[in-house]
Amino acid sequence: MKFSLFDLYLRMQFSEILGQESIKNHLIQTAAEGRIPHAQLFVGPEGSGTLPMAIAYAQYILCANTGNENSNGNASCNLKFQNLVHPDLHFVYPTASAGDSKPVLSSDFITEWRAMLKENMYANLFDWYTALEIGNKQGFIRVNEAQNILKLLSLKAYEGGHKVMIIWMADRMNPDASNKLLKMLEEPPEKTVFILITENEGDIISTIRSRCQVLHFGPIAPEVIAAKLEQKLGFEIHAAMKIAHQAQGNFNRALKLTQSNEEALQFEQWFVQWVRAAFRAKGNASSILELITWSETIAALGRETQKKFLDYCIELFRQALLLNFQTTELVYMEPKIDKFKLENFAPFVHGNNIQDIFTALSEAIYHIERNGNAKMILTDMSIKLTRLIHKK
């Protein structure tokens, strides 16, 4: 099904942001009363709407909007937000340089950034890395970026009001950038608003967190996601609810589930190949070699794809456990691989091994994120699975 998220979300009306009603009301009320903190930290899981909320809030402040919506203010200002070209709205996000080239800034990729947000305001870090075409590299926010923030914010606002700096995935700041930003938060430039966004609050240094007003976003209710899919994308309500439950409060995931499911099918094939080899590997040397080959295949993927696949594995194991515990109303995954039935697999996932399986997968993600040797990490995890899957 074809759709344009530009039509849905670049008009940043608060009413278009899914859920998070208490946060919307808080931000509108405090802005209307002139009680605007100089630094706020938006914390929420992927697809919960932290970025669209930050942009809508910035628009409310910069365009002097009134009431409960981004209207009744400066019409020219509101128009600039439709294309994210307001001169007093600044973005910082993780970037990666090509080869040995000089350090890059977020502004070098503003065209790609705007294009991604016009397509999907709920995009995640993997979507951004895909847009940047950085392959297996990881993006960071470096100290040169923090120095540029200071330079930008030392200038007067173009339109005489506030300046807003949105730092997306602020947990990707390296230590030097974090320390530089901390100094700015301690002595902020006049009429400047910092909005930091993260999915991992604990990865931001405590001294920065303590200087921000923290707002926690929760997952979006399935009913809210389903209603949006029905109203804007034309889904029948039953199909919309099924997608909404699969998305688990993540609207970005819901949108991907409405599109081609080629990635999910590939993940499913890798998962089935993996667990079948693990079943056969007990006392079977040739199957151990099969697991090593499987590990090499996954290790050859980009780091973000590896992490997405391991997250998929965690969820499929979780679905098998729910089926084993006979909570069928919570089971939504329907594997399509020939001769692989979730109900036949479920008895091998139970209370005596699920925690160890989750731990093995989570540790693999942790070490991959920190540039560990993917082949060694995945091989070690696979050998652990051969023992855990047979545990009684």
KEKE-3310 file (N, C-alpha, C; in steps of 0.2 Angstrom, whole numbers, plus 5000, padded with zeros to 4 digits):
npx = (5004:5003:5008:5010:5019:5023:5011:5004:5011:5020:5014:5014:5004:4998:4987:4989:4999:5002:4994:5001:4994:4995:5008:5007:4998:5004:5016:5010:5003:5013:5021:5012:5010:5022:5032:5045:5056:5074:5081:5076:5073:5068:5062:5059:5053:5057:5047:5038:5035:5043:5052:5043:5035:5044:5047:5034:5032:5043:5038:5027:5032:5041:5033:5024:5011:4994:4981:4977:4984:4995:4992:4985:4995:5010:5008:5017:5029:5023:5022:5035:5039:5033:5041:5052:5062:5064:5073:5077:5076:5086:5095:5103:5111:5116:5130:5142:5158:5165:5177:5193:5190:5187:5180:5163:5147:5131:5123:5128:5121:5108:5099:5096:5091:5079:5072:5070:5062:5051:5046:5044:5041:5042:5054:5068:5084:5091:5084:5089:5103:5102:5097:5108:5117:5128:5133:5142:5146:5145:5135:5139:5138:5149:5163:5166:5154:5147:5154:5150:5137:5138:5143:5132:5121:5126:5123:5111:5093:5085:5072:5070:5065:5064:5078:5079:5086:5086:5092:5094:5094:5103:5110:5120:5131:5148:5161:5168:5160:5148:5153:5156:5143:5137:5143:5137:5123:5124:5127:5117:5114:5105:5087:5087:5082:5085:5081:5083:5084:5081:5082:5088:5090:5099:5111:5115:5125:5125:5126:5121:5108:5103:5102:5091:5074:5065:5055:5045:5040:5028:5024:5013:4996:4988:4975:4975:4985:4979:4968:4973:4979:4968:4960:4969:4977:4968:4965:4956:4947:4950:4961:4970:4970:4977:4989:4993:4994:5005:5014:5017:5016:5024:5025:5032:5036:5024:5021:5030:5026:5015:5019:5030:5034:5047:5059:5055:5052:5065:5072:5065:5068:5082:5081:5074:5083:5094:5089:5085:5097:5103:5096:5100:5113:5117:5129:5132:5144:5144:5133:5137:5147:5138:5132:5142:5144:5132:5133:5144:5137:5127:5136:5141:5133:5127:5130:5118:5108:5111:5108:5094:5090:5093:5084:5072:5073:5072:5059:5052:5055:5049:5036:5034:5035:5024:5014:5016:5013:5000:4993:4986:4979:4988:4997:5004:5013:5015:5024:5030:5038:5041:5035:5038:5031:5024:5018:5023:5036:5035:5035:5048:5052:5053:5049:5061:5072:5070:5075:5089:5090:5086:5095:5107:5105:5103:5116:5123:5119:5123:5137:5139:5135:5146:5156:5161:5169:5159:5157:5163:5155:5142:5144:5147:5135:5127:5131:5128:5115:5112:5113:5104:5092:5089:5087:5078)
npy = (4994:5011:5026:5043:5049:5062:5070:5066:5070:5081:5093:5100:5098:5097:5089:5079:5071:5055:5049:5052:5062:5069:5074:5082:5092:5097:5103:5113:5121:5126:5133:5142:5150:5155:5149:5142:5129:5130:5119:5103:5085:5073:5057:5041:5026:5019:5025:5031:5045:5055:5064:5070:5077:5086:5094:5100:5106:5116:5123:5129:5137:5146:5151:5159:5153:5150:5144:5127:5122:5122:5135:5151:5159:5166:5166:5165:5160:5148:5142:5140:5129:5119:5114:5112:5123:5134:5147:5148:5136:5122:5107:5093:5078:5060:5057:5051:5051:5050:5038:5045:5058:5075:5079:5079:5089:5090:5098:5096:5086:5090:5090:5076:5073:5081:5075:5062:5065:5070:5059:5050:5054:5047:5040:5028:5026:5017:5019:5031:5029:5021:5031:5039:5030:5024:5011:4999:5007:5017:5030:5046:5059:5072:5081:5092:5095:5100:5111:5118:5120:5129:5140:5143:5146:5157:5168:5180:5178:5175:5179:5186:5181:5166:5153:5137:5121:5105:5090:5075:5058:5060:5052:5047:5056:5058:5057:5070:5079:5078:5084:5097:5101:5101:5112:5122:5120:5124:5137:5144:5151:5167:5166:5153:5137:5120:5104:5088:5072:5055:5037:5030:5034:5031:5032:5044:5057:5059:5072:5080:5076:5080:5093:5095:5096:5082:5072:5058:5047:5036:5019:5019:5017:5003:5005:5018:5018:5009:5016:5027:5021:5016:5028:5036:5028:5019:5006:4991:4989:4978:4972:4983:4983:4971:4974:4984:4978:4970:4979:4984:4997:5005:5016:5018:5005:4999:5006:5001:4988:4989:4989:4981:4965:4959:4960:4955:4942:4937:4938:4929:4917:4916:4914:4902:4893:4894:4890:4877:4871:4872:4863:4851:4851:4845:4834:4832:4835:4841:4849:4859:4865:4870:4880:4889:4893:4899:4910:4917:4922:4931:4939:4946:4956:4973:4982:4988:4980:4968:4970:4973:4960:4952:4957:4954:4940:4939:4943:4933:4922:4926:4926:4912:4908:4913:4907:4894:4895:4896:4908:4913:4924:4934:4931:4935:4933:4925:4913:4909:4900:4885:4870:4875:4877:4888:4883:4870:4873:4880:4872:4870:4881:4888:4891:4887:4890:4902:4914:4913:4912:4924:4932:4928:4933:4947:4950:4948:4958:4969:4968:4968:4981:4988:4987:4974:4958:4952:4939:4930:4933:4930:4916:4911:4914:4905:4892:4892:4892:4879:4871:4877:4876:4863:4861:4855)
npz = (5000:4995:5003:5009:5021:5023:5020:5031:5042:5042:5043:5058:5069:5085:5087:5077:5082:5089:5103:5120:5128:5140:5140:5129:5134:5145:5139:5130:5140:5148:5139:5134:5146:5147:5154:5150:5151:5150:5146:5141:5142:5132:5134:5128:5121:5105:5091:5099:5098:5101:5094:5084:5093:5099:5088:5086:5098:5097:5086:5092:5101:5094:5084:5091:5093:5099:5110:5109:5099:5084:5078:5074:5076:5070:5053:5043:5049:5053:5041:5037:5045:5039:5030:5037:5038:5046:5052:5065:5071:5075:5071:5078:5076:5075:5065:5052:5046:5029:5026:5027:5028:5033:5049:5050:5051:5057:5049:5037:5032:5031:5021:5018:5031:5032:5021:5026:5037:5031:5025:5036:5051:5063:5062:5065:5072:5064:5052:5049:5048:5036:5027:5027:5021:5027:5029:5038:5048:5063:5069:5077:5089:5089:5096:5088:5083:5095:5097:5086:5089:5100:5093:5084:5093:5099:5091:5087:5087:5072:5070:5081:5093:5102:5101:5096:5099:5094:5099:5093:5098:5108:5117:5109:5109:5111:5124:5125:5118:5126:5138:5133:5129:5142:5148:5141:5145:5158:5157:5148:5132:5130:5129:5123:5119:5123:5117:5121:5115:5118:5118:5127:5142:5153:5146:5145:5152:5170:5175:5164:5163:5175:5174:5165:5162:5163:5153:5151:5139:5135:5127:5113:5113:5107:5102:5098:5088:5079:5075:5068:5057:5051:5048:5041:5032:5027:5031:5035:5051:5059:5053:5055:5069:5072:5066:5075:5087:5085:5083:5096:5103:5095:5083:5072:5069:5066:5054:5046:5046:5038:5025:5013:5017:5017:5024:5036:5033:5028:5040:5047:5040:5043:5057:5058:5052:5061:5073:5070:5066:5079:5086:5080:5083:5095:5100:5087:5076:5063:5062:5071:5063:5054:5062:5064:5051:5049:5058:5052:5041:5046:5053:5042:5039:5041:5056:5062:5056:5061:5075:5074:5069:5080:5090:5084:5085:5099:5101:5094:5102:5113:5109:5107:5120:5126:5119:5124:5137:5135:5132:5121:5115:5115:5106:5091:5080:5065:5058:5042:5036:5028:5036:5048:5063:5075:5086:5087:5090:5102:5114:5118:5123:5138:5156:5162:5153:5147:5152:5152:5138:5134:5140:5134:5120:5123:5128:5117:5108:5116:5115:5101:5099:5104:5096:5095:5090:5078:5072:5082:5093:5089:5086:5098:5105:5098:5101:5114:5113:5108:5119:5128:5121:5123:5136:5150)
capx = (5000:5007:5006:5015:5019:5023:5005:5001:5015:5024:5010:5015:4999:4998:4982:4992:5004:4998:4994:5005:4990:4997:5014:5005:4995:5010:5020:5006:5001:5019:5023:5007:5011:5029:5037:5049:5063:5080:5083:5072:5075:5062:5064:5054:5055:5056:5041:5033:5033:5047:5054:5037:5033:5049:5046:5028:5033:5047:5034:5022:5036:5044:5028:5019:5005:4990:4977:4979:4986:4999:4988:4983:5001:5013:5007:5024:5033:5021:5023:5042:5039:5030:5047:5058:5067:5064:5081:5079:5076:5092:5095:5109:5109:5122:5133:5148:5162:5167:5184:5198:5188:5187:5174:5157:5142:5124:5121:5131:5116:5101:5094:5094:5087:5072:5069:5068:5056:5045:5044:5042:5043:5043:5059:5072:5091:5092:5081:5093:5109:5100:5097:5115:5121:5135:5135:5143:5148:5141:5135:5140:5138:5156:5164:5165:5146:5145:5157:5146:5131:5139:5143:5125:5117:5129:5120:5104:5088:5083:5065:5069:5062:5069:5081:5077:5091:5084:5097:5091:5098:5108:5115:5126:5136:5154:5162:5170:5154:5144:5156:5155:5136:5136:5145:5131:5117:5125:5127:5114:5113:5099:5082:5088:5079:5088:5077:5087:5079:5084:5078:5092:5091:5105:5117:5117:5129:5120:5126:5117:5101:5101:5101:5086:5067:5064:5048:5045:5035:5026:5022:5007:4991:4986:4969:4977:4989:4974:4963:4977:4980:4961:4958:4974:4979:4963:4965:4950:4949:4952:4968:4973:4971:4982:4996:4994:4996:5011:5019:5019:5016:5029:5021:5037:5036:5017:5021:5034:5022:5010:5023:5032:5037:5053:5064:5053:5053:5072:5074:5062:5072:5088:5079:5073:5089:5098:5086:5085:5104:5105:5093:5104:5120:5119:5132:5133:5149:5143:5129:5141:5150:5132:5131:5148:5143:5126:5136:5147:5132:5124:5141:5143:5128:5128:5129:5111:5104:5112:5104:5087:5088:5093:5078:5067:5074:5070:5052:5050:5056:5044:5029:5034:5034:5017:5010:5018:5009:4993:4990:4985:4977:4994:5002:5002:5017:5013:5029:5028:5043:5038:5036:5040:5025:5026:5015:5027:5042:5034:5036:5055:5054:5049:5052:5068:5077:5069:5079:5095:5090:5085:5102:5112:5103:5104:5123:5126:5117:5127:5144:5139:5135:5152:5161:5165:5169:5152:5157:5164:5149:5136:5146:5147:5128:5124:5133:5124:5108:5112:5112:5098:5086:5087:5086:5072)
capy = (5000:5017:5032:5048:5052:5069:5073:5065:5072:5087:5098:5097:5099:5092:5084:5073:5067:5050:5048:5056:5068:5073:5078:5088:5097:5100:5107:5118:5125:5129:5138:5148:5154:5158:5145:5137:5127:5131:5112:5097:5079:5069:5050:5037:5020:5020:5025:5034:5051:5060:5069:5075:5081:5091:5099:5103:5111:5121:5127:5132:5143:5150:5155:5162:5150:5151:5139:5120:5119:5126:5139:5157:5163:5169:5162:5164:5156:5141:5139:5138:5123:5113:5111:5112:5128:5140:5149:5148:5129:5119:5100:5089:5070:5056:5057:5047:5054:5045:5037:5049:5065:5079:5078:5082:5092:5088:5103:5093:5081:5093:5088:5070:5074:5084:5070:5057:5067:5071:5052:5047:5058:5042:5035:5027:5027:5012:5022:5037:5027:5019:5037:5041:5025:5023:5004:4996:5012:5019:5037:5049:5067:5073:5088:5098:5097:5104:5118:5122:5122:5135:5146:5145:5149:5164:5173:5182:5174:5178:5182:5190:5177:5160:5149:5130:5116:5099:5085:5069:5053:5063:5047:5046:5060:5056:5061:5077:5082:5079:5089:5103:5103:5102:5119:5127:5120:5127:5144:5144:5158:5170:5164:5147:5131:5114:5098:5082:5066:5049:5031:5027:5039:5030:5033:5051:5058:5061:5080:5083:5074:5084:5100:5095:5094:5076:5070:5051:5045:5028:5016:5022:5012:4999:5008:5024:5016:5006:5022:5031:5016:5015:5034:5039:5023:5015:4999:4989:4990:4972:4972:4988:4981:4966:4977:4988:4974:4968:4985:4985:5004:5008:5018:5017:4998:4999:5008:4996:4982:4990:4989:4975:4961:4955:4960:4950:4935:4936:4937:4922:4912:4915:4912:4895:4890:4895:4885:4870:4869:4871:4857:4845:4851:4841:4828:4832:4840:4844:4855:4864:4869:4874:4886:4893:4896:4904:4915:4921:4925:4936:4944:4950:4961:4979:4981:4989:4975:4962:4971:4972:4953:4949:4960:4950:4933:4940:4943:4927:4917:4928:4923:4905:4907:4915:4901:4888:4897:4896:4915:4914:4931:4939:4929:4938:4931:4919:4911:4907:4895:4878:4865:4877:4879:4890:4878:4864:4875:4883:4868:4870:4888:4888:4895:4885:4892:4908:4920:4912:4913:4932:4935:4927:4937:4953:4951:4948:4965:4973:4968:4971:4989:4991:4985:4967:4954:4949:4932:4927:4934:4926:4909:4909:4914:4900:4887:4892:4890:4872:4869:4880:4873:4856:4861:4853)
capz = (5000:4995:5006:5010:5028:5022:5020:5037:5048:5042:5046:5065:5073:5091:5086:5073:5086:5092:5111:5124:5129:5146:5139:5125:5138:5149:5135:5128:5145:5151:5134:5134:5152:5147:5158:5146:5153:5145:5144:5142:5140:5130:5135:5126:5116:5097:5089:5104:5095:5105:5089:5081:5099:5100:5083:5087:5103:5094:5082:5096:5104:5089:5080:5095:5093:5105:5111:5110:5092:5081:5073:5077:5077:5064:5048:5039:5053:5053:5034:5037:5048:5034:5026:5042:5036:5050:5053:5072:5073:5073:5073:5079:5075:5074:5059:5051:5040:5024:5025:5031:5027:5038:5053:5047:5055:5056:5044:5030:5030:5032:5015:5020:5037:5030:5017:5030:5041:5026:5024:5042:5057:5068:5060:5070:5071:5058:5046:5048:5045:5029:5023:5026:5017:5030:5029:5045:5053:5068:5070:5084:5089:5091:5100:5083:5083:5101:5096:5081:5093:5103:5088:5081:5098:5101:5087:5089:5084:5066:5070:5087:5098:5105:5097:5098:5097:5095:5099:5092:5100:5112:5120:5104:5110:5114:5131:5124:5116:5132:5142:5130:5130:5149:5150:5138:5149:5164:5156:5142:5129:5131:5125:5120:5122:5121:5118:5120:5114:5119:5120:5133:5147:5157:5142:5145:5158:5175:5175:5159:5165:5181:5172:5161:5164:5160:5151:5149:5134:5135:5121:5110:5114:5101:5099:5094:5082:5074:5073:5063:5051:5048:5046:5036:5027:5024:5033:5039:5058:5061:5051:5058:5076:5071:5065:5081:5092:5083:5084:5103:5105:5091:5077:5066:5067:5063:5047:5042:5045:5032:5019:5011:5023:5014:5029:5041:5030:5029:5048:5049:5037:5047:5064:5058:5050:5067:5079:5067:5067:5086:5088:5077:5085:5101:5098:5080:5074:5056:5064:5074:5057:5051:5066:5062:5044:5050:5061:5047:5037:5050:5054:5036:5038:5044:5063:5064:5054:5066:5081:5072:5069:5087:5093:5081:5089:5106:5101:5092:5108:5118:5107:5108:5127:5127:5117:5128:5143:5133:5132:5114:5113:5115:5101:5084:5075:5061:5054:5035:5033:5027:5041:5055:5066:5082:5091:5088:5093:5109:5120:5119:5126:5144:5161:5164:5149:5143:5155:5149:5131:5133:5142:5128:5115:5125:5128:5110:5106:5119:5113:5094:5099:5106:5090:5096:5084:5077:5071:5088:5097:5086:5086:5105:5107:5095:5105:5120:5111:5107:5126:5131:5118:5125:5143:5152)
cpx = (5004:5004:5012:5014:5020:5016:5002:5005:5019:5021:5010:5010:4999:4993:4984:4997:5000:4999:4998:5001:4993:5003:5012:5002:5000:5014:5016:5005:5008:5022:5018:5008:5018:5034:5040:5055:5068:5082:5078:5074:5069:5065:5058:5057:5054:5049:5035:5031:5037:5049:5048:5035:5037:5048:5040:5029:5038:5043:5029:5026:5038:5039:5023:5012:5001:4985:4980:4982:4991:4996:4987:4989:5004:5013:5013:5028:5030:5022:5030:5043:5037:5036:5054:5063:5067:5071:5082:5078:5082:5091:5102:5107:5116:5124:5139:5151:5163:5174:5188:5196:5188:5180:5168:5152:5135:5121:5123:5125:5109:5096:5091:5089:5080:5069:5066:5062:5050:5042:5041:5045:5044:5049:5064:5080:5093:5090:5086:5100:5108:5100:5104:5120:5128:5137:5136:5146:5143:5141:5136:5139:5145:5157:5164:5158:5144:5148:5153:5139:5132:5140:5136:5121:5120:5126:5113:5099:5086:5077:5064:5067:5067:5073:5080:5082:5088:5090:5094:5096:5104:5112:5121:5131:5142:5156:5164:5164:5149:5147:5155:5148:5134:5137:5139:5125:5118:5125:5124:5114:5106:5093:5083:5085:5082:5082:5081:5082:5083:5080:5082:5094:5098:5111:5119:5120:5124:5120:5122:5110:5099:5100:5095:5079:5066:5057:5048:5039:5034:5025:5015:5002:4989:4980:4970:4980:4984:4970:4967:4978:4973:4959:4963:4976:4974:4962:4958:4952:4952:4960:4972:4975:4977:4989:4998:4997:5003:5017:5021:5020:5021:5026:5026:5037:5029:5017:5025:5030:5016:5013:5025:5036:5043:5058:5062:5054:5060:5074:5071:5066:5079:5087:5078:5079:5094:5095:5086:5093:5106:5102:5097:5111:5122:5122:5133:5138:5148:5138:5132:5144:5144:5131:5136:5146:5137:5129:5140:5142:5129:5130:5143:5138:5130:5126:5121:5107:5105:5108:5097:5085:5088:5087:5072:5067:5071:5062:5049:5050:5050:5037:5029:5032:5026:5012:5011:5013:5001:4989:4990:4983:4982:4999:4999:5007:5015:5019:5027:5033:5040:5040:5038:5034:5027:5023:5019:5034:5041:5036:5044:5057:5049:5052:5059:5074:5076:5073:5086:5096:5090:5092:5107:5111:5105:5112:5126:5125:5122:5134:5144:5139:5141:5158:5165:5165:5163:5152:5158:5158:5144:5138:5145:5139:5125:5125:5130:5117:5107:5111:5106:5091:5084:5086:5079:5069)
cpy = (5006:5022:5037:5051:5059:5073:5072:5069:5078:5093:5097:5100:5094:5087:5078:5069:5061:5049:5054:5063:5072:5077:5084:5094:5101:5105:5114:5123:5129:5134:5144:5152:5157:5154:5139:5135:5128:5124:5107:5091:5075:5061:5046:5032:5022:5020:5028:5041:5057:5066:5073:5079:5087:5096:5103:5108:5117:5126:5132:5138:5148:5154:5158:5160:5150:5145:5132:5117:5124:5130:5146:5161:5166:5165:5160:5159:5148:5138:5136:5131:5117:5110:5111:5117:5134:5141:5148:5141:5125:5112:5098:5082:5067:5056:5053:5050:5048:5044:5042:5056:5068:5078:5082:5084:5089:5092:5100:5088:5083:5091:5081:5069:5076:5079:5065:5059:5068:5064:5049:5051:5053:5038:5034:5028:5023:5016:5028:5035:5024:5025:5040:5037:5025:5016:5002:5001:5014:5027:5040:5056:5069:5080:5093:5100:5101:5111:5122:5124:5129:5141:5148:5148:5155:5169:5174:5179:5178:5182:5186:5187:5172:5157:5142:5125:5109:5094:5078:5063:5056:5058:5045:5051:5057:5060:5068:5081:5083:5084:5096:5106:5105:5110:5124:5126:5123:5135:5145:5151:5160:5167:5158:5141:5125:5108:5092:5076:5060:5043:5027:5032:5038:5031:5040:5053:5061:5069:5083:5082:5078:5091:5101:5093:5088:5074:5063:5050:5038:5026:5019:5016:5009:5002:5014:5023:5014:5012:5026:5027:5016:5022:5037:5034:5019:5008:4997:4988:4984:4971:4977:4986:4976:4969:4981:4984:4971:4973:4986:4992:5008:5009:5017:5009:4996:5001:5003:4989:4982:4989:4982:4971:4957:4955:4955:4943:4933:4934:4930:4916:4911:4912:4904:4891:4889:4889:4878:4867:4868:4865:4851:4845:4847:4834:4827:4837:4844:4850:4860:4869:4873:4880:4891:4897:4901:4910:4920:4925:4931:4941:4948:4955:4967:4978:4983:4984:4969:4963:4970:4964:4950:4951:4955:4943:4934:4939:4937:4921:4919:4926:4916:4904:4908:4909:4895:4889:4898:4903:4917:4921:4936:4937:4931:4936:4925:4917:4908:4902:4889:4874:4868:4880:4882:4886:4872:4866:4877:4878:4868:4877:4888:4892:4893:4887:4899:4914:4919:4914:4921:4935:4934:4932:4945:4955:4952:4955:4970:4974:4970:4978:4992:4988:4978:4963:4950:4942:4928:4927:4930:4918:4907:4909:4907:4893:4886:4890:4882:4868:4871:4877:4866:4855:4859:4857)
cpz = (5000:4999:5007:5017:5028:5023:5027:5043:5048:5044:5054:5069:5079:5090:5082:5076:5090:5100:5114:5126:5135:5144:5134:5129:5142:5145:5133:5134:5148:5146:5134:5140:5152:5152:5154:5148:5148:5142:5146:5139:5139:5130:5133:5121:5109:5096:5093:5102:5099:5100:5086:5087:5100:5095:5084:5092:5101:5090:5086:5099:5099:5085:5084:5094:5099:5105:5112:5104:5089:5075:5077:5079:5071:5058:5044:5042:5053:5046:5034:5040:5044:5031:5031:5040:5040:5053:5061:5075:5070:5075:5074:5079:5074:5067:5058:5045:5035:5024:5030:5030:5033:5042:5050:5053:5053:5050:5037:5028:5031:5027:5016:5026:5035:5026:5021:5034:5037:5025:5030:5048:5063:5067:5065:5068:5064:5052:5044:5045:5038:5025:5022:5022:5020:5031:5036:5050:5058:5068:5077:5083:5093:5094:5095:5083:5089:5100:5091:5084:5096:5098:5085:5086:5101:5097:5089:5085:5077:5066:5077:5093:5101:5099:5100:5095:5099:5094:5099:5094:5103:5116:5115:5105:5113:5120:5130:5122:5122:5137:5139:5130:5137:5151:5147:5142:5156:5163:5149:5139:5130:5126:5120:5123:5119:5122:5116:5119:5114:5120:5125:5137:5151:5153:5142:5152:5163:5176:5170:5161:5171:5179:5167:5165:5160:5159:5148:5145:5135:5128:5119:5111:5107:5098:5095:5088:5076:5071:5067:5057:5047:5045:5040:5030:5024:5026:5037:5046:5061:5059:5054:5066:5076:5071:5072:5086:5091:5084:5091:5105:5101:5084:5071:5064:5064:5056:5043:5041:5040:5026:5017:5017:5022:5020:5034:5039:5030:5036:5050:5047:5041:5054:5063:5056:5057:5072:5076:5068:5074:5089:5086:5080:5091:5099:5091:5077:5068:5057:5067:5068:5054:5055:5065:5055:5045:5053:5057:5043:5040:5052:5048:5035:5042:5052:5065:5062:5059:5072:5080:5072:5076:5091:5090:5084:5096:5106:5099:5098:5113:5116:5108:5116:5129:5125:5121:5135:5141:5133:5125:5111:5113:5109:5094:5078:5071:5056:5047:5032:5033:5033:5048:5058:5073:5087:5092:5091:5100:5115:5122:5122:5132:5150:5164:5159:5146:5146:5152:5142:5130:5135:5137:5122:5117:5125:5121:5107:5109:5116:5105:5094:5100:5102:5092:5090:5083:5076:5077:5093:5095:5087:5094:5107:5104:5098:5111:5119:5111:5114:5129:5128:5120:5133:5145:5158)
residu = (MET:LYS:PHE:SER:LEU:PHE:ASP:LEU:TYR:LEU:ARG:MET:GLN:PHE:SER:GLU:ILE:LEU:GLY:GLN:GLU:SER:ILE:LYS:ASN:HIS:LEU:ILE:GLN:THR:ALA:ALA:GLU:GLY:ARG:ILE:PRO:HIS:ALA:GLN:LEU:PHE:VAL:GLY:PRO:GLU:GLY:SER:GLY:THR:LEU:PRO:MET:ALA:ILE:ALA:TYR:ALA:GLN:TYR:ILE:LEU:CYS:ALA:ASN:THR:GLY:ASN:GLU:ASN:SER:ASN:GLY:ASN:ALA:SER:CYS:ASN:LEU:LYS:PHE:GLN:ASN:LEU:VAL:HIS:PRO:ASP:LEU:HIS:PHE:VAL:TYR:PRO:THR:ALA:SER:ALA:GLY:ASP:SER:LYS:PRO:VAL:LEU:SER:SER:ASP:PHE:ILE:THR:GLU:TRP:ARG:ALA:MET:LEU:LYS:GLU:ASN:MET:TYR:ALA:ASN:LEU:PHE:ASP:TRP:TYR:THR:ALA:LEU:GLU:ILE:GLY:ASN:LYS:GLN:GLY:PHE:ILE:ARG:VAL:ASN:GLU:ALA:GLN:ASN:ILE:LEU:LYS:LEU:LEU:SER:LEU:LYS:ALA:TYR:GLU:GLY:GLY:HIS:LYS:VAL:MET:ILE:ILE:TRP:MET:ALA:ASP:ARG:MET:ASN:PRO:ASP:ALA:SER:ASN:LYS:LEU:LEU:LYS:MET:LEU:GLU:GLU:PRO:PRO:GLU:LYS:THR:VAL:PHE:ILE:LEU:ILE:THR:GLU:ASN:GLU:GLY:ASP:ILE:ILE:SER:THR:ILE:ARG:SER:ARG:CYS:GLN:VAL:LEU:HIS:PHE:GLY:PRO:ILE:ALA:PRO:GLU:VAL:ILE:ALA:ALA:LYS:LEU:GLU:GLN:LYS:LEU:GLY:PHE:GLU:ILE:HIS:ALA:ALA:MET:LYS:ILE:ALA:HIS:GLN:ALA:GLN:GLY:ASN:PHE:ASN:ARG:ALA:LEU:LYS:LEU:THR:GLN:SER:ASN:GLU:GLU:ALA:LEU:GLN:PHE:GLU:GLN:TRP:PHE:VAL:GLN:TRP:VAL:ARG:ALA:ALA:PHE:ARG:ALA:LYS:GLY:ASN:ALA:SER:SER:ILE:LEU:GLU:LEU:ILE:THR:TRP:SER:GLU:THR:ILE:ALA:ALA:LEU:GLY:ARG:GLU:THR:GLN:LYS:LYS:PHE:LEU:ASP:TYR:CYS:ILE:GLU:LEU:PHE:ARG:GLN:ALA:LEU:LEU:LEU:ASN:PHE:GLN:THR:THR:GLU:LEU:VAL:TYR:MET:GLU:PRO:LYS:ILE:ASP:LYS:PHE:LYS:LEU:GLU:ASN:PHE:ALA:PRO:PHE:VAL:HIS:GLY:ASN:ASN:ILE:GLN:ASP:ILE:PHE:THR:ALA:LEU:SER:GLU:ALA:ILE:TYR:HIS:ILE:GLU:ARG:ASN:GLY:ASN:ALA:LYS:MET:ILE:LEU:THR:ASP:MET:SER:ILE:LYS:LEU:THR:ARG:LEU:ILE:HIS:LYS:LYS)
# end
